[in-house]
Amino acid sequence: MADAASIIERFLTEADLEWENPAPGSYAVKLPGTRKLSTTVSLIAGRHSLSVNAFVIRHPDENEEGVHRWLLERNLRLYGVGYAVDPLGDVYVVAKLPLSAVTPEEIDRLLGSVLEAADGAFNTLLELGFASAIRKEYAWRVSRGESTRNLEAFAHLTRPAADD
């Protein structure tokens, strides 16, 4: 674990990422996003393996089956990581690799995969699992004259369809 920990710490420092070390072999890394403000990744170097976990979205409000199907289909195209659902139905990106495979290059690849899976898919997952909530939020903001700027990615859900 000591070698893996030093490799992880050196990589995180050189990559200029925001991170904390709450316990020996345990790291909380903040990855900046474009759709999701940021994704916090937990790296835990155990006796034999490195565990990687990142929260993506909470339990979907609707279309749970559609969300899960999308996640499973997307798992086929991901490198080194996969989507998982906890007992509450919250969605995570997870990975596990042997400590012998922990290299700066592999950490870089895994964190890139985590970011793509969490941030790159964020809007799609919100559309699939929270469309009604997005519509309600949009209507509430409009009724009060509030900005809807951060809902622009969901304009197709919030505006009436044009008649053909």
PyMOL CGO cylinders between C-alpha atoms (Angstrom):
from pymol import cmd
from pymol.cgo import CYLINDER

trace = [
    CYLINDER, 0.00, 0.00, 0.00, 2.84, 2.42, 0.76, 0.3, 1, 1, 1, 1, 1, 1,
    CYLINDER, 2.84, 2.42, 0.76, 4.09, 2.35, -2.85, 0.3, 1, 1, 1, 1, 1, 1,
    CYLINDER, 4.09, 2.35, -2.85, 0.58, 2.84, -4.23, 0.3, 1, 1, 1, 1, 1, 1,
    CYLINDER, 0.58, 2.84, -4.23, -0.05, 5.68, -1.77, 0.3, 1, 1, 1, 1, 1, 1,
    CYLINDER, -0.05, 5.68, -1.77, 3.11, 7.51, -2.79, 0.3, 1, 1, 1, 1, 1, 1,
    CYLINDER, 3.11, 7.51, -2.79, 2.27, 7.04, -6.49, 0.3, 1, 1, 1, 1, 1, 1,
    CYLINDER, 2.27, 7.04, -6.49, -1.26, 8.37, -5.92, 0.3, 1, 1, 1, 1, 1, 1,
    CYLINDER, -1.26, 8.37, -5.92, -0.08, 11.36, -3.87, 0.3, 1, 1, 1, 1, 1, 1,
    CYLINDER, -0.08, 11.36, -3.87, 2.61, 12.27, -6.39, 0.3, 1, 1, 1, 1, 1, 1,
    CYLINDER, 2.61, 12.27, -6.39, 0.15, 12.01, -9.28, 0.3, 1, 1, 1, 1, 1, 1,
    CYLINDER, 0.15, 12.01, -9.28, -2.53, 14.12, -7.56, 0.3, 1, 1, 1, 1, 1, 1,
    CYLINDER, -2.53, 14.12, -7.56, 0.02, 16.79, -6.65, 0.3, 1, 1, 1, 1, 1, 1,
    CYLINDER, 0.02, 16.79, -6.65, 1.57, 16.91, -10.12, 0.3, 1, 1, 1, 1, 1, 1,
    CYLINDER, 1.57, 16.91, -10.12, -1.87, 16.97, -11.77, 0.3, 1, 1, 1, 1, 1, 1,
    CYLINDER, -1.87, 16.97, -11.77, -2.68, 20.01, -9.61, 0.3, 1, 1, 1, 1, 1, 1,
    CYLINDER, -2.68, 20.01, -9.61, -5.95, 18.47, -8.45, 0.3, 1, 1, 1, 1, 1, 1,
    CYLINDER, -5.95, 18.47, -8.45, -7.73, 19.47, -5.26, 0.3, 1, 1, 1, 1, 1, 1,
    CYLINDER, -7.73, 19.47, -5.26, -7.49, 16.54, -2.85, 0.3, 1, 1, 1, 1, 1, 1,
    CYLINDER, -7.49, 16.54, -2.85, -7.49, 15.52, 0.81, 0.3, 1, 1, 1, 1, 1, 1,
    CYLINDER, -7.49, 15.52, 0.81, -5.97, 12.59, 2.65, 0.3, 1, 1, 1, 1, 1, 1,
    CYLINDER, -5.97, 12.59, 2.65, -8.43, 11.90, 5.53, 0.3, 1, 1, 1, 1, 1, 1,
    CYLINDER, -8.43, 11.90, 5.53, -6.73, 8.63, 6.52, 0.3, 1, 1, 1, 1, 1, 1,
    CYLINDER, -6.73, 8.63, 6.52, -3.67, 6.65, 5.42, 0.3, 1, 1, 1, 1, 1, 1,
    CYLINDER, -3.67, 6.65, 5.42, -4.30, 5.28, 1.93, 0.3, 1, 1, 1, 1, 1, 1,
    CYLINDER, -4.30, 5.28, 1.93, -7.58, 7.19, 1.58, 0.3, 1, 1, 1, 1, 1, 1,
    CYLINDER, -7.58, 7.19, 1.58, -8.04, 10.14, -0.79, 0.3, 1, 1, 1, 1, 1, 1,
    CYLINDER, -8.04, 10.14, -0.79, -10.93, 12.44, -1.68, 0.3, 1, 1, 1, 1, 1, 1,
    CYLINDER, -10.93, 12.44, -1.68, -10.24, 14.05, -5.06, 0.3, 1, 1, 1, 1, 1, 1,
    CYLINDER, -10.24, 14.05, -5.06, -12.30, 16.88, -6.55, 0.3, 1, 1, 1, 1, 1, 1,
    CYLINDER, -12.30, 16.88, -6.55, -12.53, 16.74, -10.35, 0.3, 1, 1, 1, 1, 1, 1,
    CYLINDER, -12.53, 16.74, -10.35, -13.83, 19.91, -12.04, 0.3, 1, 1, 1, 1, 1, 1,
    CYLINDER, -13.83, 19.91, -12.04, -16.74, 19.39, -14.41, 0.3, 1, 1, 1, 1, 1, 1,
    CYLINDER, -16.74, 19.39, -14.41, -18.54, 21.10, -17.24, 0.3, 1, 1, 1, 1, 1, 1,
    CYLINDER, -18.54, 21.10, -17.24, -22.10, 19.76, -16.79, 0.3, 1, 1, 1, 1, 1, 1,
    CYLINDER, -22.10, 19.76, -16.79, -21.83, 18.83, -13.14, 0.3, 1, 1, 1, 1, 1, 1,
    CYLINDER, -21.83, 18.83, -13.14, -19.98, 21.49, -11.13, 0.3, 1, 1, 1, 1, 1, 1,
    CYLINDER, -19.98, 21.49, -11.13, -17.55, 18.92, -9.76, 0.3, 1, 1, 1, 1, 1, 1,
    CYLINDER, -17.55, 18.92, -9.76, -17.23, 15.21, -9.05, 0.3, 1, 1, 1, 1, 1, 1,
    CYLINDER, -17.23, 15.21, -9.05, -15.66, 14.00, -5.82, 0.3, 1, 1, 1, 1, 1, 1,
    CYLINDER, -15.66, 14.00, -5.82, -13.83, 10.71, -6.21, 0.3, 1, 1, 1, 1, 1, 1,
    CYLINDER, -13.83, 10.71, -6.21, -12.86, 8.45, -3.32, 0.3, 1, 1, 1, 1, 1, 1,
    CYLINDER, -12.86, 8.45, -3.32, -9.63, 6.49, -3.80, 0.3, 1, 1, 1, 1, 1, 1,
    CYLINDER, -9.63, 6.49, -3.80, -8.89, 3.89, -1.13, 0.3, 1, 1, 1, 1, 1, 1,
    CYLINDER, -8.89, 3.89, -1.13, -5.68, 1.89, -1.29, 0.3, 1, 1, 1, 1, 1, 1,
    CYLINDER, -5.68, 1.89, -1.29, -6.31, -1.30, 0.65, 0.3, 1, 1, 1, 1, 1, 1,
    CYLINDER, -6.31, -1.30, 0.65, -3.97, -4.21, 1.33, 0.3, 1, 1, 1, 1, 1, 1,
    CYLINDER, -3.97, -4.21, 1.33, -4.38, -5.67, -2.16, 0.3, 1, 1, 1, 1, 1, 1,
    CYLINDER, -4.38, -5.67, -2.16, -6.40, -3.28, -4.31, 0.3, 1, 1, 1, 1, 1, 1,
    CYLINDER, -6.40, -3.28, -4.31, -7.31, 0.30, -5.08, 0.3, 1, 1, 1, 1, 1, 1,
    CYLINDER, -7.31, 0.30, -5.08, -11.02, 1.07, -4.81, 0.3, 1, 1, 1, 1, 1, 1,
    CYLINDER, -11.02, 1.07, -4.81, -12.45, 4.02, -6.76, 0.3, 1, 1, 1, 1, 1, 1,
    CYLINDER, -12.45, 4.02, -6.76, -15.94, 5.44, -6.08, 0.3, 1, 1, 1, 1, 1, 1,
    CYLINDER, -15.94, 5.44, -6.08, -17.73, 8.59, -7.24, 0.3, 1, 1, 1, 1, 1, 1,
    CYLINDER, -17.73, 8.59, -7.24, -21.32, 9.69, -6.68, 0.3, 1, 1, 1, 1, 1, 1,
    CYLINDER, -21.32, 9.69, -6.68, -23.15, 10.55, -9.91, 0.3, 1, 1, 1, 1, 1, 1,
    CYLINDER, -23.15, 10.55, -9.91, -26.85, 11.17, -9.14, 0.3, 1, 1, 1, 1, 1, 1,
    CYLINDER, -26.85, 11.17, -9.14, -29.35, 10.36, -6.42, 0.3, 1, 1, 1, 1, 1, 1,
    CYLINDER, -29.35, 10.36, -6.42, -32.10, 7.81, -6.90, 0.3, 1, 1, 1, 1, 1, 1,
    CYLINDER, -32.10, 7.81, -6.90, -34.09, 8.81, -10.02, 0.3, 1, 1, 1, 1, 1, 1,
    CYLINDER, -34.09, 8.81, -10.02, -37.52, 10.34, -9.34, 0.3, 1, 1, 1, 1, 1, 1,
    CYLINDER, -37.52, 10.34, -9.34, -39.00, 8.65, -12.42, 0.3, 1, 1, 1, 1, 1, 1,
    CYLINDER, -39.00, 8.65, -12.42, -38.17, 6.25, -15.25, 0.3, 1, 1, 1, 1, 1, 1,
    CYLINDER, -38.17, 6.25, -15.25, -35.95, 4.15, -12.99, 0.3, 1, 1, 1, 1, 1, 1,
    CYLINDER, -35.95, 4.15, -12.99, -36.00, 1.23, -15.41, 0.3, 1, 1, 1, 1, 1, 1,
    CYLINDER, -36.00, 1.23, -15.41, -34.96, 3.50, -18.29, 0.3, 1, 1, 1, 1, 1, 1,
    CYLINDER, -34.96, 3.50, -18.29, -32.13, 4.99, -16.25, 0.3, 1, 1, 1, 1, 1, 1,
    CYLINDER, -32.13, 4.99, -16.25, -30.84, 1.55, -15.25, 0.3, 1, 1, 1, 1, 1, 1,
    CYLINDER, -30.84, 1.55, -15.25, -31.03, 0.27, -18.81, 0.3, 1, 1, 1, 1, 1, 1,
    CYLINDER, -31.03, 0.27, -18.81, -29.08, 3.30, -20.03, 0.3, 1, 1, 1, 1, 1, 1,
    CYLINDER, -29.08, 3.30, -20.03, -26.43, 2.72, -17.32, 0.3, 1, 1, 1, 1, 1, 1,
    CYLINDER, -26.43, 2.72, -17.32, -26.04, -0.96, -18.23, 0.3, 1, 1, 1, 1, 1, 1,
    CYLINDER, -26.04, -0.96, -18.23, -25.74, -0.19, -21.94, 0.3, 1, 1, 1, 1, 1, 1,
    CYLINDER, -25.74, -0.19, -21.94, -23.22, 2.55, -21.20, 0.3, 1, 1, 1, 1, 1, 1,
    CYLINDER, -23.22, 2.55, -21.20, -21.15, 0.14, -19.05, 0.3, 1, 1, 1, 1, 1, 1,
    CYLINDER, -21.15, 0.14, -19.05, -20.29, -1.72, -22.27, 0.3, 1, 1, 1, 1, 1, 1,
    CYLINDER, -20.29, -1.72, -22.27, -18.36, 1.31, -23.55, 0.3, 1, 1, 1, 1, 1, 1,
    CYLINDER, -18.36, 1.31, -23.55, -16.54, 2.47, -20.42, 0.3, 1, 1, 1, 1, 1, 1,
    CYLINDER, -16.54, 2.47, -20.42, -12.84, 1.92, -19.75, 0.3, 1, 1, 1, 1, 1, 1,
    CYLINDER, -12.84, 1.92, -19.75, -11.93, 0.47, -16.36, 0.3, 1, 1, 1, 1, 1, 1,
    CYLINDER, -11.93, 0.47, -16.36, -15.01, 1.79, -14.54, 0.3, 1, 1, 1, 1, 1, 1,
    CYLINDER, -15.01, 1.79, -14.54, -18.67, 0.90, -14.35, 0.3, 1, 1, 1, 1, 1, 1,
    CYLINDER, -18.67, 0.90, -14.35, -21.91, 2.30, -13.05, 0.3, 1, 1, 1, 1, 1, 1,
    CYLINDER, -21.91, 2.30, -13.05, -23.36, 0.82, -9.86, 0.3, 1, 1, 1, 1, 1, 1,
    CYLINDER, -23.36, 0.82, -9.86, -26.46, 1.45, -7.77, 0.3, 1, 1, 1, 1, 1, 1,
    CYLINDER, -26.46, 1.45, -7.77, -26.41, 1.43, -3.97, 0.3, 1, 1, 1, 1, 1, 1,
    CYLINDER, -26.41, 1.43, -3.97, -29.25, 0.06, -1.76, 0.3, 1, 1, 1, 1, 1, 1,
    CYLINDER, -29.25, 0.06, -1.76, -30.96, 3.49, -1.85, 0.3, 1, 1, 1, 1, 1, 1,
    CYLINDER, -30.96, 3.49, -1.85, -30.88, 3.58, -5.64, 0.3, 1, 1, 1, 1, 1, 1,
    CYLINDER, -30.88, 3.58, -5.64, -28.22, 6.30, -5.87, 0.3, 1, 1, 1, 1, 1, 1,
    CYLINDER, -28.22, 6.30, -5.87, -25.90, 5.96, -8.87, 0.3, 1, 1, 1, 1, 1, 1,
    CYLINDER, -25.90, 5.96, -8.87, -22.10, 5.72, -8.57, 0.3, 1, 1, 1, 1, 1, 1,
    CYLINDER, -22.10, 5.72, -8.57, -19.12, 5.14, -10.82, 0.3, 1, 1, 1, 1, 1, 1,
    CYLINDER, -19.12, 5.14, -10.82, -16.88, 2.43, -9.37, 0.3, 1, 1, 1, 1, 1, 1,
    CYLINDER, -16.88, 2.43, -9.37, -13.63, 0.63, -10.14, 0.3, 1, 1, 1, 1, 1, 1,
    CYLINDER, -13.63, 0.63, -10.14, -11.21, -1.72, -8.45, 0.3, 1, 1, 1, 1, 1, 1,
    CYLINDER, -11.21, -1.72, -8.45, -7.72, -2.62, -9.54, 0.3, 1, 1, 1, 1, 1, 1,
    CYLINDER, -7.72, -2.62, -9.54, -4.80, -4.49, -8.02, 0.3, 1, 1, 1, 1, 1, 1,
    CYLINDER, -4.80, -4.49, -8.02, -2.20, -2.33, -6.29, 0.3, 1, 1, 1, 1, 1, 1,
    CYLINDER, -2.20, -2.33, -6.29, 0.41, -3.68, -8.69, 0.3, 1, 1, 1, 1, 1, 1,
    CYLINDER, 0.41, -3.68, -8.69, -1.48, -1.89, -11.51, 0.3, 1, 1, 1, 1, 1, 1,
    CYLINDER, -1.48, -1.89, -11.51, -1.37, 1.52, -9.79, 0.3, 1, 1, 1, 1, 1, 1,
    CYLINDER, -1.37, 1.52, -9.79, 0.74, 3.78, -11.99, 0.3, 1, 1, 1, 1, 1, 1,
    CYLINDER, 0.74, 3.78, -11.99, 0.45, 7.49, -12.77, 0.3, 1, 1, 1, 1, 1, 1,
    CYLINDER, 0.45, 7.49, -12.77, -0.80, 6.61, -16.25, 0.3, 1, 1, 1, 1, 1, 1,
    CYLINDER, -0.80, 6.61, -16.25, -3.48, 4.25, -14.93, 0.3, 1, 1, 1, 1, 1, 1,
    CYLINDER, -3.48, 4.25, -14.93, -4.66, 6.75, -12.31, 0.3, 1, 1, 1, 1, 1, 1,
    CYLINDER, -4.66, 6.75, -12.31, -4.92, 9.36, -15.07, 0.3, 1, 1, 1, 1, 1, 1,
    CYLINDER, -4.92, 9.36, -15.07, -6.94, 6.99, -17.27, 0.3, 1, 1, 1, 1, 1, 1,
    CYLINDER, -6.94, 6.99, -17.27, -9.25, 5.98, -14.42, 0.3, 1, 1, 1, 1, 1, 1,
    CYLINDER, -9.25, 5.98, -14.42, -9.91, 9.55, -13.28, 0.3, 1, 1, 1, 1, 1, 1,
    CYLINDER, -9.91, 9.55, -13.28, -10.60, 10.51, -16.89, 0.3, 1, 1, 1, 1, 1, 1,
    CYLINDER, -10.60, 10.51, -16.89, -13.05, 7.63, -17.20, 0.3, 1, 1, 1, 1, 1, 1,
    CYLINDER, -13.05, 7.63, -17.20, -14.72, 8.58, -13.92, 0.3, 1, 1, 1, 1, 1, 1,
    CYLINDER, -14.72, 8.58, -13.92, -15.08, 12.18, -15.07, 0.3, 1, 1, 1, 1, 1, 1,
    CYLINDER, -15.08, 12.18, -15.07, -16.54, 11.19, -18.44, 0.3, 1, 1, 1, 1, 1, 1,
    CYLINDER, -16.54, 11.19, -18.44, -18.97, 8.75, -16.81, 0.3, 1, 1, 1, 1, 1, 1,
    CYLINDER, -18.97, 8.75, -16.81, -20.08, 11.19, -14.09, 0.3, 1, 1, 1, 1, 1, 1,
    CYLINDER, -20.08, 11.19, -14.09, -19.85, 14.59, -15.79, 0.3, 1, 1, 1, 1, 1, 1,
    CYLINDER, -19.85, 14.59, -15.79, -20.24, 13.64, -19.44, 0.3, 1, 1, 1, 1, 1, 1,
    CYLINDER, -20.24, 13.64, -19.44, -23.42, 11.67, -18.78, 0.3, 1, 1, 1, 1, 1, 1,
    CYLINDER, -23.42, 11.67, -18.78, -24.88, 14.01, -16.16, 0.3, 1, 1, 1, 1, 1, 1,
    CYLINDER, -24.88, 14.01, -16.16, -27.42, 15.86, -18.32, 0.3, 1, 1, 1, 1, 1, 1,
    CYLINDER, -27.42, 15.86, -18.32, -28.61, 12.66, -19.99, 0.3, 1, 1, 1, 1, 1, 1,
    CYLINDER, -28.61, 12.66, -19.99, -29.18, 11.04, -16.60, 0.3, 1, 1, 1, 1, 1, 1,
    CYLINDER, -29.18, 11.04, -16.60, -31.07, 14.10, -15.34, 0.3, 1, 1, 1, 1, 1, 1,
    CYLINDER, -31.07, 14.10, -15.34, -33.27, 14.06, -18.45, 0.3, 1, 1, 1, 1, 1, 1,
    CYLINDER, -33.27, 14.06, -18.45, -34.01, 10.36, -18.03, 0.3, 1, 1, 1, 1, 1, 1,
    CYLINDER, -34.01, 10.36, -18.03, -34.65, 10.35, -14.28, 0.3, 1, 1, 1, 1, 1, 1,
    CYLINDER, -34.65, 10.35, -14.28, -35.79, 13.87, -13.40, 0.3, 1, 1, 1, 1, 1, 1,
    CYLINDER, -35.79, 13.87, -13.40, -37.65, 15.34, -16.42, 0.3, 1, 1, 1, 1, 1, 1,
    CYLINDER, -37.65, 15.34, -16.42, -40.74, 16.26, -14.39, 0.3, 1, 1, 1, 1, 1, 1,
    CYLINDER, -40.74, 16.26, -14.39, -38.66, 17.96, -11.70, 0.3, 1, 1, 1, 1, 1, 1,
    CYLINDER, -38.66, 17.96, -11.70, -36.79, 19.94, -14.37, 0.3, 1, 1, 1, 1, 1, 1,
    CYLINDER, -36.79, 19.94, -14.37, -40.09, 21.11, -15.88, 0.3, 1, 1, 1, 1, 1, 1,
    CYLINDER, -40.09, 21.11, -15.88, -41.44, 22.11, -12.45, 0.3, 1, 1, 1, 1, 1, 1,
    CYLINDER, -41.44, 22.11, -12.45, -38.23, 23.97, -11.59, 0.3, 1, 1, 1, 1, 1, 1,
    CYLINDER, -38.23, 23.97, -11.59, -38.34, 25.82, -14.91, 0.3, 1, 1, 1, 1, 1, 1,
    CYLINDER, -38.34, 25.82, -14.91, -42.00, 26.81, -14.44, 0.3, 1, 1, 1, 1, 1, 1,
    CYLINDER, -42.00, 26.81, -14.44, -41.33, 27.95, -10.87, 0.3, 1, 1, 1, 1, 1, 1,
    CYLINDER, -41.33, 27.95, -10.87, -38.41, 30.14, -11.95, 0.3, 1, 1, 1, 1, 1, 1,
    CYLINDER, -38.41, 30.14, -11.95, -40.35, 31.66, -14.85, 0.3, 1, 1, 1, 1, 1, 1,
    CYLINDER, -40.35, 31.66, -14.85, -43.34, 32.42, -12.60, 0.3, 1, 1, 1, 1, 1, 1,
    CYLINDER, -43.34, 32.42, -12.60, -41.07, 34.36, -10.24, 0.3, 1, 1, 1, 1, 1, 1,
    CYLINDER, -41.07, 34.36, -10.24, -38.92, 36.06, -12.87, 0.3, 1, 1, 1, 1, 1, 1,
    CYLINDER, -38.92, 36.06, -12.87, -35.87, 34.03, -11.83, 0.3, 1, 1, 1, 1, 1, 1,
    CYLINDER, -35.87, 34.03, -11.83, -33.03, 33.13, -14.16, 0.3, 1, 1, 1, 1, 1, 1,
    CYLINDER, -33.03, 33.13, -14.16, -33.37, 29.88, -16.10, 0.3, 1, 1, 1, 1, 1, 1,
    CYLINDER, -33.37, 29.88, -16.10, -29.84, 30.10, -17.48, 0.3, 1, 1, 1, 1, 1, 1,
    CYLINDER, -29.84, 30.10, -17.48, -28.54, 26.94, -15.82, 0.3, 1, 1, 1, 1, 1, 1,
    CYLINDER, -28.54, 26.94, -15.82, -31.51, 25.01, -17.24, 0.3, 1, 1, 1, 1, 1, 1,
    CYLINDER, -31.51, 25.01, -17.24, -30.68, 25.88, -20.87, 0.3, 1, 1, 1, 1, 1, 1,
    CYLINDER, -30.68, 25.88, -20.87, -29.29, 22.39, -21.47, 0.3, 1, 1, 1, 1, 1, 1,
    CYLINDER, -29.29, 22.39, -21.47, -32.83, 21.15, -20.88, 0.3, 1, 1, 1, 1, 1, 1,
    CYLINDER, -32.83, 21.15, -20.88, -34.65, 23.69, -23.09, 0.3, 1, 1, 1, 1, 1, 1,
    CYLINDER, -34.65, 23.69, -23.09, -36.15, 20.87, -25.16, 0.3, 1, 1, 1, 1, 1, 1,
    CYLINDER, -36.15, 20.87, -25.16, -37.88, 19.64, -21.99, 0.3, 1, 1, 1, 1, 1, 1,
    CYLINDER, -37.88, 19.64, -21.99, -39.10, 23.03, -20.81, 0.3, 1, 1, 1, 1, 1, 1,
    CYLINDER, -39.10, 23.03, -20.81, -40.41, 24.73, -23.93, 0.3, 1, 1, 1, 1, 1, 1,
    CYLINDER, -40.41, 24.73, -23.93, -43.57, 23.82, -25.85, 0.3, 1, 1, 1, 1, 1, 1,
    CYLINDER, -43.57, 23.82, -25.85, -42.96, 21.79, -29.00, 0.3, 1, 1, 1, 1, 1, 1,
    CYLINDER, -42.96, 21.79, -29.00, -43.39, 23.73, -32.23, 0.3, 1, 1, 1, 1, 1, 1,
    CYLINDER, -43.39, 23.73, -32.23, -46.38, 22.66, -34.33, 0.3, 1, 1, 1, 1, 1, 1,
    CYLINDER, -46.38, 22.66, -34.33, -45.42, 21.07, -37.64, 0.3, 1, 1, 1, 1, 1, 1,
]
cmd.load_cgo(trace, "trace")
